[in-house]
Amino acid sequence: MQAAPVRATAIPSFTDALRAVESLLLSSGQRTARRNAWTSVLEDRRRAKDRVEAQRVVEQSFVTHL
């Protein structure tokens, strides 16, 4: 007797599920605007992190030159 073949089906990620719901609820233009806004938020966070790091380097440099 042979075992039945196992079929693996990928479980969609949470992001995939949200995108599917988003595509049902929002028009194409709204989806694009929302994604652009999120991209801007991520970029702002990256720049803020870079600013904090640069400020730390400047302050350390200033302290070591006193």
PyMOL commands that set and color helices and strands:
alter all, ss='L'
color gray80, all
select helices_A, chain A and resi 14-25+28-64
alter helices_A, ss='H'
color red, helices_A
deselect
rebuild
show_as cartoon
